[in-house]
Amino acid sequence: MKNNTGKKCVRRLLAGLLAVCLTLGGVGSAFAISTNAVATCVMDVDSGRVLYSNNANKQRPIASITKIMTGLLACELSSEEDLEQVLTCSETANAEDGSSLYMEVGDKITLRSCIYGAMLRSGNDAAMLLAETIAGDEESFVALMNEKAQELGMENTLYGNPNGLVDEGNYSTAYDMCLLGCYAIQNELFAEIVGTTYIETEDGWKIENHNQLLGMDSRCIGIKTGYTSAAGRTLVSCFEDPDTGQRIVCCTLADSYDYQDHIAVYDWAFETYPTHTFCEAGDVVTTLTAGGTDYTLTAADTVAYPLTDAEAQKVYARMRLPQNSDVTIKEGDVVGRIVYYLDGEEIGRTDLIYTPPDGGRVTVERLQKILSARGVLSRRAAERYIQAGRVTVNGVPATLGQQADPDRDVIAVDGAELPRQTELVYLLLNKPRGYVTTLSDEQGRKTVAQLVADCDQRVYPVGRLDLNSEGLLLLTNDGELTQRLTHPSHQVEKEYLVRVTGDVEAALPRLRRDMTVEGVTYRGAEVRALPSGEEGSALLSFTIRQGKNRQVRKMCAACGLTVHRLRRVREGTLRLGDLNAGCWRYLTTEEIQRLKAL
């Protein structure tokens, strides 16, 4: 059964109490991954679920990640006008040792630039100047820090200063810092600042970010590094999956290999705990018959949760509807609720709202669906933009669950109007080795975008093939199809021809069974040996459904096989055929229809 059963219309229901069991397919389980840290916590941003922890509630000095709270309060308590306020460096701020903006007494800096200085350069002087400006003095600002910590549920945290320079009386835990990180990254200004690698401010300050993760992995969107001799290396980071929009925060305390550990943790977390969406705001959940009339019930909010494949099988839902079938229902009325459970524990809920028919105007769609289909934002990112007031319809800020007509309404994101729907384009490229599957590359490597540059439309890769892999790569501007083919819940088959050396006879049975490599569970593949055609090596047909990062290579390596060449020849119903390497063609109408039917 596909993983979209929570989105299907259940059958028509009479009034009363209804329990519906919803199950998501997949097999697997979560296996822990270790780090070099004294304490570690990994948390999903939207759900708050802890995905991994080790000594997560152990109190420790936290060094400069203290400034996460300082920067957050500065962002929350400052208006746009406040941010342009010009500050004067005080003697107290100038006296702060350690990492610094090197401000002299009397130097001028705007409040906005001062936040950048505290968060990017980790300026202790900047953090102290922020504290004095916002609260009047350090002691009063520290009181605000501790008040906010209690508000967020950071029960094992005590702040003693705004910058973390002094370890005594200033401590937290990996769990508490994840709570803070998940909350802070949802502040638009804060996220913009901590995601900046380098800035030359309008008032003349040149500030570079100490967080090297931003340059090491494109998924990193912030947050903050720290170090003192007592605390060791401390790091809170946030990564976002570019395909699904899922965001995860990781905190490590006292970790000498924190950058490498964080990247490994995120590789594991995104593969092991992908977000499963049960219903989206505006989705039709069911119909209700009351007073002889059928009423369409839609979800008020999106319900999604990070789950392992094994957990997804156990999810079920209970729906509650009104008991009085004679009640009069008006448009917009909340008439029920659907609650989702895992092992008896609630993991999400949403109200059910009466939504009248649209009068046959089939062009009306949910905003997040429109933005996703246009390739502007993922659905999850679109929801965040809508909630932040960054999306408007006909000049009016949009609301989550709102519908619009993309052909008639003026939809804008951050003030930029959404262009009218262009023709949907579907390309099949035979990707050669030596090209990265991206539209641009910071390292200057050749990209697949260069191979399809003569296409009239801007298209995006559906999934990835790594630098040394080749073969079938679909590119399109159809966001809905991209979501269908790449989301782990749909388990679309991908077939590869793999040239290997090693003991193939011994490896085949192992490749066909589930295995765990570096803490990640891979489902058994459909593997068969083909006529080799080359002496000293074997050719395998390798079919998988998960499509996890470098999955085929990692499974082969775990079974003692060395991969010399890997070529994808099929994705779902789409086959590579005899298309030459480096060439592309348009999909036929029949091929497109078959892919959409998966």
C-alpha positions as CSV (number, residue, x, y, z in Angstrom):
1,M,0.0,0.0,0.0
2,K,1.4,3.4,-0.9
3,N,2.1,5.9,1.8
4,N,-0.6,8.4,0.9
5,T,-3.5,6.5,2.5
6,G,-3.9,9.3,5.0
7,K,-4.7,11.6,2.1
8,K,-7.4,9.4,0.5
9,C,-11.0,10.1,0.9
10,V,-12.4,7.5,3.3
11,R,-15.9,6.5,2.6
12,R,-19.0,8.6,3.3
13,L,-19.8,8.6,7.0
14,L,-23.0,9.1,9.0
15,A,-22.8,11.0,12.2
16,G,-21.1,9.3,15.1
17,L,-17.6,8.2,16.2
18,L,-15.4,6.6,13.6
19,A,-12.0,5.0,13.9
20,V,-10.0,4.4,10.8
21,C,-6.7,2.6,10.7
22,L,-4.2,4.1,8.2
23,T,-1.0,2.2,7.4
24,L,2.1,3.3,5.5
25,G,4.2,0.8,3.6
26,G,7.9,0.0,4.1
27,V,10.2,-2.2,6.1
28,G,13.1,-1.1,8.3
29,S,14.0,0.2,11.7
30,A,16.1,2.9,13.3
31,F,19.7,2.1,14.2
32,A,21.7,4.5,16.3
33,I,24.6,6.4,14.9
34,S,27.5,7.5,17.2
35,T,29.5,10.7,17.3
36,N,32.7,11.7,19.0
37,A,30.8,14.2,21.3
38,V,30.4,13.9,25.0
39,A,26.7,14.8,24.4
40,T,24.6,14.7,21.3
41,C,21.0,15.4,20.4
42,V,19.3,15.3,17.0
43,M,15.8,16.7,16.6
44,D,13.2,17.2,13.8
45,V,12.3,20.9,13.6
46,D,8.6,20.7,12.8
47,S,7.6,17.8,15.0
48,G,10.2,18.3,17.8
49,R,10.8,14.5,17.7
50,V,14.2,13.4,19.1
51,L,15.8,11.2,16.4
52,Y,18.9,10.4,18.3
53,S,20.4,11.2,21.7
54,N,23.5,10.4,23.8
55,N,23.9,12.1,27.2
56,A,21.5,14.7,25.8
57,N,20.4,15.9,29.3
58,K,24.0,16.1,30.7
59,Q,24.7,19.7,31.8
60,R,27.8,21.2,30.3
61,P,29.4,24.5,29.5
62,I,28.3,25.6,26.0
63,A,30.8,28.4,25.1
64,S,29.7,30.6,22.2
65,I,26.5,28.8,21.3
66,T,25.2,30.8,24.2
67,K,24.9,33.6,21.6
68,I,22.0,31.7,19.9
69,M,19.8,33.0,22.6
70,T,21.3,36.4,22.5
71,G,20.8,36.7,18.7
72,L,17.3,35.3,18.9
73,L,16.2,37.8,21.6
74,A,17.8,40.6,19.5
75,C,15.8,39.5,16.5
76,E,12.5,39.0,18.4
77,L,12.6,42.2,20.4
78,S,13.7,44.6,17.7
79,S,11.5,46.2,15.1
80,E,12.6,47.1,11.6
81,E,13.2,50.6,12.8
82,D,15.2,49.3,15.8
83,L,17.5,47.3,13.6
84,E,18.7,50.4,11.9
85,Q,19.5,52.1,15.2
86,V,23.1,53.2,15.4
87,L,24.9,51.8,18.5
88,T,28.0,53.1,20.2
89,C,30.6,50.6,21.5
90,S,30.8,50.9,25.3
91,E,33.8,50.4,27.5
92,T,32.1,47.2,28.8
93,A,31.7,45.8,25.4
94,N,35.2,46.8,24.3
95,A,36.7,45.0,27.4
96,E,35.3,41.6,26.4
97,D,38.1,39.1,25.5
98,G,38.2,36.2,23.0
99,S,36.6,36.3,19.6
100,S,35.7,39.8,18.6
101,L,34.6,42.4,16.1
102,Y,37.5,44.4,17.5
103,M,35.3,47.4,18.1
104,E,37.0,50.3,19.9
105,V,35.2,52.5,22.4
106,G,33.0,55.0,20.5
107,D,32.8,52.9,17.3
108,K,29.5,53.0,15.6
109,I,27.5,50.0,14.3
110,T,23.8,49.4,13.6
111,L,21.9,46.9,15.7
112,R,21.4,44.7,12.6
113,S,25.1,44.6,11.9
114,C,25.8,44.0,15.6
115,I,23.6,40.8,15.4
116,Y,25.6,39.7,12.4
117,G,28.8,40.3,14.3
118,A,27.7,38.2,17.3
119,M,26.3,35.3,15.2
120,L,28.8,35.1,12.4
121,R,32.1,36.4,13.8
122,S,31.1,35.2,17.3
123,G,32.0,38.6,18.6
124,N,31.9,38.7,22.4
125,D,32.0,42.5,22.2
126,A,29.0,42.5,19.8
127,A,27.0,40.2,22.1
128,M,27.7,42.4,25.1
129,L,26.7,45.5,23.2
130,L,23.4,43.8,22.2
131,A,22.7,43.0,25.8
132,E,23.3,46.5,27.0
133,T,21.2,48.0,24.1
134,I,18.2,45.8,24.5
135,A,18.0,45.4,28.3
136,G,20.0,48.3,29.6
137,D,22.7,46.2,31.3
138,E,24.1,42.7,31.2
139,E,22.3,41.4,34.3
140,S,18.9,42.5,33.0
141,F,19.5,40.9,29.6
142,V,20.7,37.6,31.2
143,A,17.4,37.6,33.1
144,L,15.6,37.8,29.7
145,M,17.7,34.9,28.4
146,N,16.7,32.7,31.3
147,E,13.1,33.7,31.1
148,K,13.0,32.7,27.4
149,A,14.8,29.5,28.2
150,Q,12.0,28.6,30.7
151,E,9.4,29.5,28.2
152,L,10.9,27.1,25.7
153,G,11.1,24.3,28.2
154,M,14.9,24.4,28.5
155,E,14.8,23.0,32.0
156,N,18.5,22.2,32.4
157,T,19.8,25.5,31.2
158,L,21.2,28.5,33.1
159,Y,22.6,31.5,31.4
160,G,25.2,33.6,33.2
161,N,26.3,36.0,30.4
162,P,25.3,36.9,26.9
163,N,28.3,35.5,25.0
164,G,29.5,32.3,26.7
165,L,33.0,33.6,27.3
166,V,32.8,32.7,31.0
167,D,31.9,29.1,31.6
168,E,31.1,29.2,35.3
169,G,27.4,29.6,35.9
170,N,26.6,29.3,32.1
171,Y,25.5,25.8,31.0
172,S,23.0,23.9,29.1
173,T,22.4,20.4,27.5
174,A,22.4,19.1,24.0
175,Y,18.6,18.5,24.3
176,D,17.9,22.0,25.5
177,M,20.1,23.5,22.7
178,C,18.2,21.5,20.1
179,L,14.9,22.9,21.5
180,L,16.4,26.4,21.2
181,G,17.8,25.7,17.7
182,C,14.4,24.3,16.4
183,Y,12.6,27.4,17.7
184,A,15.2,30.0,16.6
185,I,15.5,28.7,13.0
186,Q,11.8,29.4,12.5
187,N,12.5,33.1,13.1
188,E,12.9,34.6,9.6
189,L,15.5,37.2,10.5
190,F,17.5,34.9,12.7
191,A,17.5,32.2,9.9
192,E,18.6,34.8,7.3
193,I,21.5,35.9,9.5
194,V,22.9,32.5,10.6
195,G,22.6,31.2,7.0
196,T,24.9,34.0,5.7
197,T,28.5,33.0,5.0
198,Y,29.9,36.5,4.5
199,I,28.4,40.0,4.5
200,E,29.6,43.6,3.9
201,T,27.1,45.6,5.8
202,E,25.8,49.0,4.7
203,D,27.6,50.6,7.6
204,G,31.0,49.2,6.5
205,W,31.5,46.1,8.6
206,K,33.0,43.0,6.8
207,I,31.9,39.9,8.6
208,E,32.7,36.3,7.8
209,N,30.8,33.3,9.3
210,H,32.9,31.0,11.5
211,N,30.5,28.1,10.8
212,Q,32.4,26.2,8.1
213,L,29.5,23.7,7.6
214,L,27.8,26.3,5.4
215,G,30.5,25.8,2.9
216,M,31.0,22.1,3.4
217,D,27.4,21.0,2.8
218,S,24.8,22.8,0.8
219,R,22.0,21.4,3.0
220,C,23.3,23.4,6.0
221,I,21.2,26.6,6.7
222,G,22.9,27.7,10.0
223,I,23.3,28.0,13.2
224,K,26.4,28.6,15.5
225,T,29.8,27.3,16.6
226,G,31.5,27.7,20.0
227,Y,34.7,26.9,21.8
228,T,36.3,27.3,25.2
229,S,38.9,25.1,26.9
230,A,36.4,23.9,29.4
231,A,33.5,23.4,27.0
232,G,35.5,22.1,24.1
233,R,34.1,22.5,20.6
234,T,30.3,23.1,20.7
235,L,28.1,23.2,17.6
236,V,24.4,23.6,16.9
237,S,23.5,23.2,13.2
238,C,20.4,22.9,11.1
239,F,20.2,21.1,7.8
240,E,17.3,21.1,5.3
241,D,16.6,18.4,2.8
242,P,16.4,20.2,-0.6
243,D,13.9,17.7,-2.0
244,T,11.4,17.4,0.9
245,G,12.0,20.6,2.9
246,Q,12.5,18.5,6.1
247,R,14.6,20.4,8.6
248,I,16.6,18.8,11.4
249,V,18.7,20.3,14.2
250,C,21.8,18.7,15.7
251,C,23.7,19.7,18.8
252,T,27.1,18.3,19.8
253,L,29.0,19.3,23.0
254,A,32.7,18.7,23.4
255,D,33.2,17.2,19.9
256,S,36.6,17.6,18.3
257,Y,35.3,16.2,15.0
258,D,32.0,18.1,15.0
259,Y,31.8,19.1,11.4
260,Q,32.3,15.5,10.1
261,D,30.0,14.1,12.8
262,H,27.2,16.5,11.9
263,I,27.3,15.7,8.2
264,A,27.2,11.9,9.0
265,V,24.4,12.4,11.4
266,Y,22.3,14.3,8.9
267,D,23.0,11.7,6.2
268,W,21.6,9.1,8.6
269,A,18.7,11.1,9.9
270,F,17.3,12.1,6.6
271,E,17.5,8.6,5.3
272,T,16.2,6.9,8.4
273,Y,13.5,9.3,9.5
274,P,12.0,10.9,6.4
275,T,8.9,13.0,6.9
276,H,5.7,11.2,6.2
277,T,2.7,13.4,5.3
278,F,-0.7,12.0,6.3
279,C,-2.8,14.9,5.1
280,E,-2.2,18.4,3.9
281,A,-4.1,21.6,4.7
282,G,-7.1,21.7,2.3
283,D,-7.0,18.0,1.5
284,V,-10.4,16.3,1.3
285,V,-10.5,13.7,4.1
286,T,-14.0,12.4,3.9
287,T,-17.7,13.4,3.3
288,L,-20.3,13.7,5.9
289,T,-24.1,13.1,5.4
290,A,-26.2,15.4,7.7
291,G,-29.8,16.5,7.2
292,G,-29.9,14.6,3.9
293,T,-27.0,16.6,2.5
294,D,-23.4,15.5,1.8
295,Y,-20.7,17.8,3.1
296,T,-17.1,17.7,2.1
297,L,-14.6,17.8,5.0
298,T,-11.1,19.1,4.5
299,A,-8.1,19.1,6.8
300,A,-7.5,22.4,8.5
301,D,-3.7,21.8,8.9
302,T,-1.0,19.6,7.4
303,V,-0.2,16.6,9.5
304,A,3.3,15.2,9.0
305,Y,5.8,13.3,11.2
306,P,9.3,11.8,10.8
307,L,9.1,8.0,10.8
308,T,11.2,5.0,10.1
309,D,9.9,2.6,7.5
310,A,8.9,0.1,10.2
311,E,7.1,2.8,12.3
312,A,5.2,4.0,9.2
313,Q,3.5,0.6,9.0
314,K,2.0,1.1,12.5
315,V,0.5,4.5,12.1
316,Y,-3.3,4.6,12.4
317,A,-5.9,7.4,12.7
318,R,-9.1,8.0,14.6
319,M,-11.7,10.4,13.3
320,R,-14.3,12.1,15.4
321,L,-17.5,13.5,13.8
322,P,-20.6,15.1,15.3
323,Q,-23.3,12.8,16.7
324,N,-26.2,14.9,15.7
325,S,-27.0,14.2,12.1
326,D,-29.6,17.0,11.9
327,V,-27.2,19.8,12.7
328,T,-27.0,22.6,10.2
329,I,-23.4,23.0,8.9
330,K,-22.1,26.3,7.5
331,E,-19.0,26.9,5.3
332,G,-15.9,27.1,7.5
333,D,-17.4,25.3,10.4
334,V,-15.2,22.8,12.3
335,V,-17.2,19.6,12.2
336,G,-14.7,17.0,13.4
337,R,-11.2,16.0,14.0
338,I,-8.7,13.4,12.8
339,V,-5.9,12.2,15.1
340,Y,-2.9,10.1,14.1
341,Y,-1.2,7.6,16.4
342,L,2.0,5.6,16.6
343,D,2.1,2.8,19.2
344,G,-0.8,4.4,21.0
345,E,0.9,7.8,21.3
346,E,-0.6,10.8,19.4
347,I,1.8,12.2,16.7
348,G,-0.5,14.7,15.0
349,R,-4.0,16.0,14.6
350,T,-6.1,18.4,12.6
351,D,-9.6,19.8,12.6
352,L,-12.0,18.9,9.8
353,I,-13.6,21.8,8.2
354,Y,-16.7,22.0,6.0
355,T,-15.7,23.2,2.5
356,P,-18.4,23.7,-0.1
357,P,-17.8,22.5,-3.7
358,D,-15.9,24.9,-5.9
359,G,-18.7,25.2,-8.5
360,G,-16.8,23.1,-11.0
361,R,-13.8,25.5,-11.1
362,V,-11.2,22.8,-11.2
363,T,-8.4,25.3,-11.6
364,V,-8.6,26.3,-7.9
365,E,-5.8,24.6,-5.9
366,R,-4.1,24.9,-2.6
367,L,-1.4,27.6,-2.5
368,Q,1.3,25.2,-1.4
369,K,0.4,22.9,-4.2
370,I,0.6,25.7,-6.7
371,L,4.0,26.9,-5.4
372,S,5.4,23.3,-5.4
373,A,4.1,22.6,-8.9
374,R,5.8,25.7,-10.2
375,G,9.1,24.7,-8.7
376,V,9.2,27.8,-6.5
377,L,9.1,26.0,-3.1
378,S,8.7,22.6,-1.7
379,R,5.2,22.1,-0.1
380,R,6.7,22.2,3.4
381,A,8.7,25.3,2.6
382,A,5.6,26.9,1.1
383,E,3.7,26.3,4.3
384,R,6.4,28.1,6.3
385,Y,6.4,31.0,3.8
386,I,2.6,31.3,4.1
387,Q,2.6,31.2,7.9
388,A,5.3,33.9,7.9
389,G,3.2,36.2,5.7
390,R,5.6,36.0,2.8
391,V,2.9,34.8,0.3
392,T,0.1,37.1,-0.9
393,V,-3.0,36.5,-3.1
394,N,-4.2,39.6,-4.9
395,G,-2.2,41.7,-2.5
396,V,-3.6,40.1,0.6
397,P,-1.5,37.9,2.9
398,A,-2.4,34.3,2.4
399,T,-3.5,31.9,5.1
400,L,-2.5,28.2,5.4
401,G,-5.0,26.0,3.5
402,Q,-6.1,28.9,1.3
403,Q,-6.9,28.0,-2.3
404,A,-6.3,30.2,-5.4
405,D,-6.7,30.1,-9.2
406,P,-3.2,30.3,-10.7
407,D,-4.7,31.5,-14.0
408,R,-6.7,34.4,-12.5
409,D,-5.3,35.3,-9.1
410,V,-2.1,37.3,-8.6
411,I,0.1,35.2,-6.4
412,A,3.4,36.7,-5.0
413,V,6.2,35.4,-2.9
414,D,8.2,38.0,-1.1
415,G,6.6,40.6,-3.3
416,A,7.6,38.9,-6.6
417,E,4.7,37.8,-8.6
418,L,4.5,34.2,-9.6
419,P,4.8,33.9,-13.4
420,R,1.9,32.4,-15.2
421,Q,2.1,28.7,-15.7
422,T,4.6,27.8,-18.4
423,E,4.4,24.7,-20.4
424,L,5.3,21.6,-18.4
425,V,8.5,20.0,-19.8
426,Y,9.8,16.5,-19.3
427,L,13.3,15.6,-20.4
428,L,15.2,12.3,-20.3
429,L,19.0,12.8,-20.1
430,N,21.7,10.2,-20.4
431,K,24.0,11.7,-17.8
432,P,27.7,10.9,-18.4
433,R,30.2,10.4,-15.6
434,G,31.9,13.6,-14.4
435,Y,28.8,15.8,-14.1
436,V,27.1,16.8,-10.8
437,T,23.3,16.6,-10.6
438,T,22.7,20.2,-9.8
439,L,21.9,23.4,-11.6
440,S,25.1,25.2,-10.4
441,D,28.2,24.1,-8.5
442,E,30.2,26.2,-6.1
443,Q,33.3,24.1,-6.9
444,G,33.1,24.9,-10.6
445,R,32.4,21.3,-11.7
446,K,30.4,20.5,-14.8
447,T,26.6,20.2,-14.2
448,V,23.7,18.5,-15.8
449,A,22.2,21.9,-16.4
450,Q,24.9,22.5,-19.0
451,L,23.8,19.4,-20.9
452,V,20.2,20.6,-21.2
453,A,21.0,24.3,-21.7
454,D,19.3,24.3,-25.1
455,C,16.0,23.5,-23.6
456,D,13.6,26.5,-23.7
457,Q,12.4,26.0,-20.1
458,R,14.1,25.9,-16.7
459,V,14.0,22.3,-15.6
460,Y,15.2,20.6,-12.4
461,P,16.7,17.2,-11.8
462,V,14.3,14.6,-10.3
463,G,16.5,12.9,-7.7
464,R,20.3,12.6,-8.1
465,L,23.1,10.6,-9.7
466,D,26.4,11.1,-8.0
467,L,29.5,12.5,-9.9
468,N,30.8,9.1,-11.0
469,S,27.4,7.5,-11.8
470,E,25.7,7.8,-15.2
471,G,22.5,7.0,-17.1
472,L,18.9,7.9,-16.8
473,L,18.1,11.3,-15.3
474,L,14.7,12.9,-15.5
475,L,14.5,16.7,-15.5
476,T,11.2,18.6,-15.4
477,N,9.5,21.7,-14.1
478,D,6.6,19.7,-12.9
479,G,6.9,19.9,-9.1
480,E,4.0,17.5,-8.5
481,L,5.6,14.7,-10.5
482,T,9.0,15.4,-8.8
483,Q,7.4,15.0,-5.4
484,R,5.7,11.7,-6.5
485,L,8.9,10.2,-7.8
486,T,11.3,11.3,-5.1
487,H,9.3,11.1,-1.9
488,P,10.4,7.9,0.0
489,S,6.7,6.9,0.7
490,H,6.1,6.1,-3.0
491,Q,9.0,3.7,-3.4
492,V,9.5,4.1,-7.1
493,E,11.7,1.4,-8.6
494,K,15.1,2.3,-10.0
495,E,17.2,-0.2,-11.9
496,Y,20.9,0.0,-12.4
497,L,23.5,-1.9,-14.4
498,V,26.5,-2.3,-12.1
499,R,30.0,-3.5,-13.2
500,V,31.7,-5.1,-10.2
501,T,34.7,-7.2,-9.1
502,G,34.7,-9.5,-6.1
503,D,33.0,-12.7,-5.0
504,V,29.6,-12.2,-6.7
505,E,28.3,-15.6,-5.9
506,A,28.7,-15.0,-2.2
507,A,27.5,-11.4,-2.4
508,L,24.2,-12.1,-4.2
509,P,22.3,-13.6,-1.3
510,R,23.4,-10.9,1.0
511,L,22.4,-8.1,-1.4
512,R,18.9,-9.6,-1.6
513,R,18.4,-9.3,2.2
514,D,17.9,-6.2,4.3
515,M,21.2,-4.9,5.7
516,T,22.5,-2.1,7.9
517,V,25.5,-0.1,6.8
518,E,26.9,2.8,8.9
519,G,23.6,2.9,10.9
520,V,21.4,3.1,7.8
521,T,19.0,0.3,6.9
522,Y,18.8,-0.7,3.3
523,R,16.0,-3.0,2.0
524,G,17.1,-6.0,0.1
525,A,17.5,-5.4,-3.6
526,E,16.4,-7.4,-6.6
527,V,19.8,-8.4,-8.0
528,R,20.7,-10.8,-10.8
529,A,23.9,-11.6,-12.7
530,L,23.9,-10.8,-16.4
531,P,26.3,-12.0,-19.1
532,S,29.5,-10.1,-18.2
533,G,31.0,-9.4,-21.6
534,E,34.3,-8.5,-19.9
535,E,36.8,-10.9,-18.4
536,G,37.6,-10.4,-14.7
537,S,34.4,-8.6,-13.8
538,A,30.7,-9.2,-13.4
539,L,27.7,-7.3,-14.6
540,L,24.7,-7.0,-12.2
541,S,21.1,-5.8,-12.7
542,F,20.3,-4.0,-9.5
543,T,16.8,-2.8,-8.6
544,I,16.0,-0.8,-5.5
545,R,13.0,1.1,-4.2
546,Q,14.5,3.3,-1.5
547,G,17.0,5.4,-3.5
548,K,19.0,6.4,-0.5
549,N,22.3,8.3,-0.9
550,R,24.9,6.1,-2.7
551,Q,22.8,3.1,-1.7
552,V,24.0,0.7,-4.5
553,R,27.7,1.5,-3.9
554,K,27.4,1.1,-0.1
555,M,25.5,-2.2,-0.3
556,C,28.0,-3.6,-2.8
557,A,31.0,-2.4,-0.6
558,A,29.4,-4.1,2.5
559,C,29.2,-7.3,0.6
560,G,32.9,-7.2,-0.6
561,L,32.2,-5.9,-4.1
562,T,34.0,-3.1,-5.8
563,V,31.9,-1.0,-8.1
564,H,33.7,0.1,-11.3
565,R,30.8,1.5,-13.2
566,L,27.2,2.3,-12.3
567,R,24.5,3.2,-14.8
568,R,20.8,3.8,-14.2
569,V,18.7,2.3,-17.0
570,R,15.1,2.6,-15.6
571,E,13.1,4.7,-13.2
572,G,9.5,3.4,-12.7
573,T,8.1,2.9,-16.1
574,L,10.7,5.1,-17.9
575,R,13.6,3.4,-19.6
576,L,16.9,4.8,-20.9
577,G,16.9,2.9,-24.2
578,D,19.7,3.7,-26.7
579,L,20.1,7.4,-26.0
580,N,23.7,8.4,-26.3
581,A,25.7,9.7,-23.3
582,G,25.3,13.4,-22.8
583,C,22.2,13.6,-25.0
584,W,18.6,14.3,-24.0
585,R,15.1,13.9,-25.5
586,Y,11.5,14.9,-24.6
587,L,9.3,12.3,-23.0
588,T,6.4,11.0,-25.0
589,T,2.8,11.6,-23.9
590,E,2.5,8.0,-23.1
591,E,5.7,8.0,-20.9
592,I,4.4,11.0,-19.0
593,Q,1.0,9.4,-18.3
594,R,2.6,6.2,-17.1
595,L,4.9,8.1,-14.7
596,K,2.0,10.1,-13.3
597,A,0.0,6.8,-12.7
598,L,2.7,5.4,-10.5
